[in-house]
Amino acid sequence: MNENERQAILDRVAAFPYWYHRIELPQGVVTPGWAPRVPEAYAIPDDLSGKRVLDIGAWDGYWSFEALRRGAREVVAVDDFSDFLGALEDTDRRA
């Protein structure tokens, strides 16, 4: 990845108004979230090699990406934002 691609990632991260999780992205870019403070407290196995993972309530995908980093062969992530149906304008949907 070249510097232009890295800058494009930085620009996309900066354009999003709020990050809950610190997510490691390519080229050493890390989102500015603050959670999880102590990932070890969740007791997720260090080695998920070959496992299939279902991440229910995935939100921004932190644990989905973490499962892949720990070797999961497949991750299915799902979340439900139906509480916001009819409450958001198209301009509010930035991600």
C-alpha distances in whole Angstrom, upper triangle without the diagonal:
4,7,8,6,7,10,11,11,13,15,16,17,19,20,22,25,26,24,26,24,21,18,15,12,8,7,11,12,16,18,21,24,26,27,28,29,30,29,31,34,33,33,31,31,28,28,27,27,28,29,29,28,30,29,32,31,27,27,23,22,22,24,23,19,22,23,20,19,23,23,24,24,25,25,27,26,29,30,33,33,37,38,37,38,40,39,35,35,32,31,31,28,25,23
4,5,5,6,9,10,11,13,14,16,17,19,20,22,25,26,25,27,25,23,20,17,14,11,9,12,13,17,19,22,25,28,29,30,31,32,31,33,36,35,36,34,34,31,31,31,30,31,33,32,32,33,32,34,34,30,29,25,25,25,27,26,23,24,27,24,22,26,26,28,28,28,28,30,29,32,33,36,35,39,40,38,39,41,40,36,35,33,31,31,29,26,24
4,5,5,6,9,10,10,12,14,15,16,18,20,23,24,23,26,24,22,20,17,14,12,9,12,12,15,17,20,23,26,28,29,30,32,30,33,36,35,36,34,34,32,32,32,32,33,34,34,33,34,32,35,34,30,29,25,25,25,27,27,23,25,28,25,24,27,28,30,30,30,29,31,30,32,33,36,35,38,39,37,39,40,39,35,34,32,30,30,28,24,23
4,5,5,6,9,10,10,12,14,15,16,19,22,23,23,26,25,22,20,18,15,13,11,14,13,17,18,20,23,27,28,30,31,33,32,35,37,36,38,35,36,33,34,33,33,34,35,34,33,34,32,34,33,29,28,24,25,25,28,27,24,26,28,26,25,29,29,30,30,30,29,31,30,32,32,34,33,36,38,35,37,38,37,33,32,29,27,27,26,22,21
4,5,5,6,9,10,11,13,14,15,17,21,22,21,24,22,20,17,15,12,10,9,12,11,15,16,19,21,25,26,27,29,31,29,32,34,33,35,32,33,30,31,30,30,31,31,31,30,30,29,31,30,26,25,21,21,22,25,23,20,23,25,22,22,25,26,27,27,26,26,27,26,28,29,31,30,34,35,33,34,35,35,31,30,27,26,26,24,20,19
4,5,5,6,9,10,11,12,14,16,19,20,18,21,20,17,15,13,10,8,6,9,8,11,13,16,19,22,23,24,26,28,26,29,32,31,32,30,31,28,29,29,29,30,31,30,29,30,28,30,29,25,24,20,20,20,23,22,19,21,24,21,20,24,25,26,26,26,25,27,26,28,28,31,30,33,35,33,34,36,34,31,30,28,26,26,24,20,18
4,5,5,6,9,10,10,12,15,17,19,18,21,20,18,16,15,12,11,10,11,9,13,13,15,19,22,24,25,27,29,28,31,33,33,34,32,33,31,32,32,32,33,34,33,31,32,30,31,30,26,25,21,22,21,25,24,21,23,26,24,23,27,28,29,29,29,28,29,27,29,29,31,30,33,34,32,33,35,33,30,29,26,24,24,23,19,18
4,5,5,6,9,10,11,13,16,18,17,21,20,18,16,15,12,11,11,13,11,13,13,16,19,22,24,25,27,29,28,31,33,32,34,32,33,31,32,31,31,32,32,31,30,30,28,29,28,24,23,19,20,20,24,23,20,23,25,23,23,26,27,28,28,27,26,26,25,26,27,29,27,31,32,29,31,32,30,27,26,23,21,21,20,16,15
4,5,5,6,9,10,11,15,15,14,17,16,14,12,11,8,8,9,10,8,10,10,13,15,19,20,22,24,26,24,28,30,28,30,28,29,27,28,28,28,29,29,28,26,27,24,26,25,21,19,16,17,17,20,19,16,19,22,20,19,23,24,25,25,24,23,24,22,24,24,26,25,28,29,27,29,30,29,26,25,23,21,21,19,15,13
4,6,5,6,9,10,13,14,13,16,16,14,13,12,10,10,10,10,7,9,9,11,14,17,19,21,22,25,24,27,29,29,31,29,30,28,30,29,30,32,31,30,29,29,26,28,26,22,20,17,18,18,21,21,18,20,23,22,21,25,26,27,28,27,25,26,24,26,25,27,26,29,30,28,30,31,29,26,26,24,21,21,19,16,14
4,5,5,6,9,12,14,14,17,17,16,15,15,13,13,13,14,11,12,11,13,16,19,21,23,25,28,27,30,32,31,33,31,33,32,33,32,33,34,34,32,30,30,27,29,26,23,21,17,19,19,23,23,20,23,26,24,24,27,29,29,30,29,27,27,25,26,25,27,25,29,29,27,28,29,27,24,23,21,18,18,17,13,13
4,5,5,7,10,12,12,15,15,15,13,14,11,13,14,14,11,12,10,12,14,18,20,22,24,26,25,29,30,29,31,29,31,30,31,30,31,31,31,29,27,27,24,25,23,20,17,14,16,17,20,20,18,21,23,22,22,25,27,27,27,26,24,24,21,22,22,23,22,25,26,23,25,26,25,21,20,18,16,16,14,10,9
4,5,6,9,9,9,12,12,11,10,11,10,12,13,13,9,9,6,8,11,14,16,18,20,23,22,25,27,26,28,26,29,27,29,28,29,30,30,28,26,25,23,24,21,18,16,12,14,14,18,18,16,18,21,21,20,24,25,25,27,25,23,23,21,22,21,23,21,25,25,23,25,26,25,21,21,19,17,16,15,11,10
4,6,7,9,10,13,14,13,13,14,13,15,15,15,11,11,9,9,12,15,17,20,21,24,24,28,29,28,31,29,32,30,32,31,33,34,33,32,29,29,26,27,24,21,18,15,18,17,21,22,20,22,25,24,24,27,29,29,30,29,26,27,24,25,23,25,23,26,26,24,26,27,25,21,21,20,17,16,15,12,12
4,6,9,11,14,16,15,15,17,15,17,18,18,14,14,11,12,14,17,19,22,24,27,26,30,31,30,32,31,33,32,34,33,34,35,34,32,30,29,26,26,23,21,18,15,18,18,22,22,21,23,26,25,25,29,30,30,31,29,27,26,23,24,22,23,21,24,24,21,23,24,22,18,18,16,13,13,12,9,9
4,6,7,11,13,13,13,15,14,17,18,18,14,13,10,10,11,15,16,19,21,24,23,27,28,27,30,28,31,30,31,30,32,33,31,30,27,26,22,23,20,17,14,12,15,16,19,19,18,21,24,23,23,27,28,28,29,27,24,23,20,20,19,20,18,21,21,18,20,21,19,16,16,15,13,11,10,7,7
4,7,10,13,14,15,17,17,20,21,20,16,15,11,10,11,14,16,18,20,24,23,27,27,27,30,29,32,31,33,32,34,35,33,32,29,27,24,24,20,18,15,13,16,17,20,21,21,22,25,26,26,28,30,30,31,29,26,26,22,22,20,20,18,21,20,17,20,21,18,15,16,15,13,11,11,9,10
4,7,9,11,13,16,16,19,21,19,16,13,10,8,8,10,12,15,17,20,20,24,24,23,26,25,28,28,30,29,32,33,31,29,26,25,21,21,18,16,12,11,14,14,18,19,18,20,23,23,23,26,28,28,29,27,24,24,20,20,18,18,16,20,19,17,20,21,19,16,18,17,15,13,12,11,10
4,6,7,9,12,13,17,18,17,13,10,7,6,5,8,9,12,14,17,16,20,20,20,23,22,25,24,26,26,28,29,28,26,23,22,19,19,16,14,11,8,11,11,14,16,15,16,19,20,20,22,25,24,26,25,21,21,18,18,16,18,17,20,20,18,22,23,21,19,20,20,18,15,14,12,11
4,7,9,13,15,18,20,18,15,12,9,8,4,6,6,8,11,14,14,17,17,16,20,19,22,22,25,24,27,28,26,25,21,20,17,17,14,12,9,8,10,9,12,14,14,15,18,19,19,21,24,23,25,24,20,20,17,17,15,17,16,20,19,18,22,24,21,20,22,22,20,17,16,15,13
4,6,10,12,16,18,15,13,10,7,7,4,6,5,6,9,12,11,15,15,14,17,16,19,19,21,21,23,25,23,22,19,19,15,16,14,11,10,7,9,6,9,12,11,11,15,16,15,17,20,20,22,21,18,19,16,17,16,18,18,21,21,21,24,26,24,23,25,24,23,20,19,17,15
4,7,9,13,15,12,10,6,5,6,4,6,6,7,9,12,11,15,16,15,18,17,19,18,21,21,23,25,24,23,20,20,17,19,17,14,13,10,11,8,11,13,11,11,15,16,14,16,19,20,22,22,19,20,18,19,19,21,21,25,25,24,27,30,27,25,27,26,25,22,21,18,16
4,6,10,12,10,8,5,5,8,8,10,9,10,12,14,12,15,17,16,18,16,18,17,19,18,20,22,21,21,18,19,16,18,16,13,12,9,9,6,9,10,8,9,12,13,11,14,17,17,19,19,16,18,15,18,18,21,21,25,25,25,27,30,28,26,27,26,25,22,20,18,15
4,7,9,7,6,5,7,10,11,12,12,13,14,15,14,17,19,18,20,17,19,17,18,18,20,22,21,21,19,20,18,20,19,16,16,12,11,9,11,12,9,9,13,12,10,13,16,17,19,19,17,19,18,20,21,24,24,28,29,28,30,33,31,29,30,28,27,25,23,20,17
4,7,6,5,6,8,11,13,15,15,16,18,19,17,20,22,21,23,20,21,19,20,20,21,22,22,22,20,21,19,21,21,17,16,13,12,11,13,13,10,11,14,13,11,15,16,17,19,19,17,19,18,20,21,24,24,28,29,28,30,32,31,28,29,27,25,24,22,19,16
4,6,6,8,11,14,16,19,19,19,21,22,20,23,25,24,25,23,23,21,21,21,21,23,23,23,22,23,22,24,24,20,20,16,15,14,16,16,12,14,16,14,12,16,17,18,19,19,19,21,20,23,24,27,27,31,32,31,33,35,34,31,31,29,27,27,24,21,18
4,6,9,12,15,17,20,21,21,22,24,22,25,27,27,28,25,26,23,24,24,24,26,26,27,26,27,25,28,27,23,23,19,18,17,20,19,15,17,19,17,15,19,20,22,23,23,22,25,24,26,27,30,30,34,35,34,36,37,36,33,33,31,29,28,26,23,20
4,6,10,12,15,17,18,18,19,20,19,22,25,24,25,23,24,21,22,23,24,26,26,27,25,27,25,27,26,23,22,18,18,16,18,18,15,15,19,17,14,18,20,21,23,24,23,25,24,26,27,30,30,34,34,33,35,37,36,33,33,31,30,28,26,23,21
4,7,9,12,15,16,17,18,20,19,22,24,24,25,24,25,22,24,24,25,27,27,27,25,26,23,26,24,21,19,16,16,14,17,18,14,15,19,17,15,19,21,22,24,24,22,24,22,24,25,27,27,31,31,30,32,34,32,29,30,28,26,25,23,20,17
4,6,8,11,12,13,15,16,16,19,21,21,23,21,22,21,22,23,24,26,26,25,23,24,21,23,21,18,17,13,14,12,15,16,13,13,17,17,15,18,20,21,23,23,21,22,21,23,22,25,25,29,29,28,30,32,30,28,29,27,25,24,22,19,17
4,6,9,10,12,14,16,16,19,21,20,23,21,23,22,24,24,26,27,26,26,23,23,20,21,19,16,14,11,12,11,14,15,13,14,18,18,16,19,22,22,24,23,21,22,19,21,20,22,22,25,26,24,27,29,27,24,25,24,22,20,19,16,14
4,7,9,12,13,16,16,20,21,21,23,23,25,24,26,26,28,30,29,28,25,25,22,23,20,18,16,13,14,13,16,18,16,16,20,21,19,22,24,25,27,26,24,24,22,23,22,24,23,26,26,24,28,29,27,24,25,25,23,20,19,17,15
4,6,9,10,13,13,17,18,18,21,20,23,22,25,24,27,29,27,26,23,23,19,20,17,15,13,11,13,10,14,16,15,15,18,19,18,20,23,24,26,25,22,23,20,20,19,21,20,24,23,22,26,28,25,23,25,24,23,20,19,17,15
4,6,7,10,11,15,15,16,19,19,22,21,24,24,27,29,28,27,24,24,20,21,18,16,15,13,14,12,14,17,16,15,19,21,19,21,24,24,27,26,23,24,21,22,20,22,22,25,24,24,27,30,27,25,27,27,26,23,22,20,19
3,5,8,8,12,12,12,15,15,18,18,21,21,24,26,24,24,21,20,17,18,15,14,13,11,12,9,11,14,14,13,16,18,17,18,21,22,25,24,21,21,18,19,18,20,20,24,23,23,27,29,27,25,28,28,26,23,22,21,19
4,6,6,9,9,9,12,13,16,16,19,19,22,25,23,22,19,19,16,17,15,14,13,12,12,9,10,13,13,12,14,17,16,16,20,20,23,22,19,20,18,19,18,21,21,25,24,25,28,31,29,27,30,30,29,26,24,23,21
4,6,9,9,11,13,14,17,17,20,21,24,27,25,25,22,22,19,20,19,17,17,16,16,13,13,17,16,14,17,20,18,18,22,23,26,26,23,24,22,23,22,24,25,28,27,28,31,34,31,30,33,33,31,28,27,26,24
4,5,6,8,10,12,14,14,18,19,22,25,23,24,21,21,19,20,19,18,18,18,17,13,13,17,16,14,16,19,17,16,20,21,25,24,22,24,22,23,23,25,26,30,29,30,33,36,34,33,35,35,34,31,30,28,26
4,5,6,8,8,11,11,14,15,19,21,19,20,17,18,16,17,17,15,16,16,14,11,10,13,13,10,12,15,13,13,17,17,21,21,18,20,19,20,20,23,25,28,28,29,32,35,33,32,34,34,33,30,29,27,25
4,5,6,7,9,9,13,15,18,21,19,20,18,19,17,19,19,18,19,19,17,14,12,15,15,12,13,16,15,13,17,17,21,22,20,22,21,23,23,26,28,31,31,32,35,38,36,35,38,37,37,34,32,31,28
4,5,8,11,12,16,17,20,23,21,21,19,19,17,18,18,18,19,19,18,15,13,17,17,14,15,19,18,16,19,20,23,23,21,23,21,23,22,25,27,30,29,31,34,37,35,34,37,37,37,33,32,31,29
4,6,9,11,14,14,18,20,18,18,15,16,14,15,15,15,16,17,15,13,10,14,15,12,12,16,16,14,17,17,20,20,18,19,18,19,19,22,24,27,27,28,31,34,33,32,35,35,35,32,30,29,27
4,6,9,11,12,16,18,16,17,15,16,15,17,17,17,19,20,17,15,12,15,16,13,12,16,15,13,16,16,19,20,18,20,19,21,22,24,27,30,30,31,34,37,36,36,38,38,38,35,33,32,29
4,6,9,9,13,15,12,14,11,13,12,15,16,15,18,18,15,13,9,12,13,9,9,12,12,9,12,12,16,16,14,16,16,18,20,23,25,28,29,30,33,36,35,34,37,36,36,33,31,30,27
4,5,6,10,13,11,13,12,14,14,17,19,18,21,20,17,15,12,13,14,11,9,12,12,8,10,11,14,15,15,17,18,21,22,26,28,31,32,34,36,39,38,37,40,39,39,36,34,33,30
4,7,9,13,12,14,14,16,16,19,21,19,21,21,18,15,12,14,13,10,9,11,9,6,9,10,14,16,15,19,19,22,24,27,30,33,34,35,37,41,40,38,41,39,39,37,34,33,29
4,6,9,9,12,12,16,16,20,22,20,23,22,18,16,14,14,14,11,9,10,9,5,6,8,11,14,14,18,19,22,24,28,31,34,35,36,38,41,41,39,41,40,40,38,35,34,30
4,6,5,8,9,12,13,17,19,17,21,20,16,15,12,12,12,10,7,8,9,5,5,5,8,10,11,14,16,19,22,25,28,31,32,34,35,39,38,37,39,38,38,36,33,32,28
4,6,9,11,14,16,20,22,20,23,22,19,18,15,14,14,12,9,9,9,7,4,5,7,10,12,15,18,21,24,28,30,33,35,36,37,41,41,39,41,39,40,38,35,34,30
4,7,10,13,16,19,22,20,23,23,19,19,16,14,15,14,11,10,12,10,7,5,5,8,11,14,17,20,23,27,30,32,35,36,37,40,40,39,41,39,40,38,35,34,30
4,6,10,12,16,19,17,21,21,17,17,14,12,14,13,9,9,12,10,8,5,6,7,9,11,14,17,20,24,27,29,31,33,34,37,38,37,39,37,38,36,33,32,28
4,7,10,13,16,15,19,19,15,16,13,11,13,13,9,10,13,12,10,6,6,5,6,8,11,14,17,21,24,26,28,30,31,34,35,34,35,34,35,33,30,30,26
4,6,10,13,11,15,16,12,13,10,8,11,11,7,9,12,11,10,7,8,6,5,6,8,11,14,18,21,23,25,27,28,31,31,31,33,31,33,30,27,27,23
4,6,10,9,13,14,11,13,10,8,12,12,10,11,15,14,14,10,11,9,6,5,6,8,11,14,17,20,22,23,24,28,28,28,30,29,30,28,25,25,22
4,6,5,9,11,8,10,7,6,10,11,9,11,14,14,15,12,13,11,7,6,5,6,8,12,15,18,19,21,22,26,26,25,27,26,28,25,22,22,19
4,5,9,11,10,12,10,9,13,14,13,15,18,18,19,16,17,14,10,8,6,5,6,9,12,14,16,18,19,23,23,23,25,25,26,24,21,22,19
4,6,9,9,11,10,10,13,14,14,16,19,19,20,18,20,17,13,11,8,6,4,7,10,12,13,15,17,21,20,20,23,22,23,20,18,19,16
4,6,5,7,7,7,10,11,12,13,16,17,18,16,17,14,11,9,6,6,5,9,11,14,15,16,18,22,21,20,22,22,23,20,17,17,14
4,6,8,9,10,12,13,14,16,18,19,21,19,20,18,14,12,9,8,6,8,9,13,14,14,16,19,18,17,19,19,19,16,14,14,11
4,6,9,9,9,12,13,14,15,18,19,18,20,17,14,13,10,10,9,12,12,16,17,16,18,21,20,18,20,19,19,16,14,13,10
4,6,5,6,8,10,11,12,14,16,14,16,14,10,10,7,9,10,13,14,18,19,19,21,24,23,21,23,22,22,20,17,16,12
4,5,5,6,9,10,11,12,15,14,16,15,12,13,10,12,13,16,17,21,21,21,24,27,26,24,26,25,24,22,19,18,15
4,5,5,6,9,9,10,12,11,14,13,10,11,9,12,12,16,18,21,22,23,25,28,27,26,28,27,27,25,22,21,18
4,5,5,6,9,10,11,9,11,9,6,8,7,10,12,15,17,21,22,23,25,28,27,26,28,26,27,24,21,21,17
4,5,5,6,9,10,9,12,11,8,11,10,13,15,18,20,23,25,25,27,30,29,27,29,27,27,25,22,21,17
4,5,5,6,9,9,12,12,10,13,12,15,17,20,22,25,27,27,29,32,31,30,31,30,30,28,25,23,20
4,5,5,6,6,9,9,7,10,11,14,16,20,22,26,27,28,30,33,32,31,33,31,32,29,26,25,22
4,5,5,5,7,7,7,11,12,15,18,22,24,27,29,29,31,34,33,32,33,31,32,30,26,25,21
4,5,7,10,11,11,14,15,18,20,24,26,29,31,31,33,36,35,33,35,33,33,31,28,26,23
4,6,9,11,11,15,16,19,21,25,27,31,32,33,34,38,37,35,37,36,36,33,31,29,25
4,6,9,10,14,16,19,22,26,28,31,33,34,35,39,38,37,38,36,37,35,32,30,26
4,6,7,11,13,16,19,23,26,29,31,31,33,36,36,35,36,34,35,33,30,29,25
4,7,10,13,17,20,24,27,29,32,32,33,36,37,35,37,35,36,34,30,30,26
4,7,10,13,17,20,23,26,28,29,29,33,33,32,33,31,33,31,27,27,23
4,6,10,13,17,20,22,25,25,26,30,30,29,30,28,30,28,24,24,20
4,7,10,14,17,19,22,22,23,26,27,26,28,26,27,26,22,22,19
4,7,11,13,16,18,19,20,23,24,23,24,23,24,22,19,19,16
4,7,10,12,15,16,17,20,21,20,22,21,23,20,17,18,15
4,7,9,11,12,14,17,17,17,19,19,21,18,15,17,14
4,6,8,9,10,14,14,14,17,17,19,17,14,17,15
4,5,6,7,11,11,11,14,14,16,13,11,14,13
4,5,5,9,10,11,14,15,17,15,13,16,16
4,6,9,8,10,14,15,17,14,14,17,17
4,6,5,6,10,12,13,11,11,14,14
4,5,7,10,11,14,12,11,15,16
4,6,8,10,13,11,12,16,17
4,7,10,12,10,11,14,16
4,7,8,6,7,11,13
4,5,5,7,10,13
4,5,5,8,11
4,5,7,10
4,6,9
4,6
4
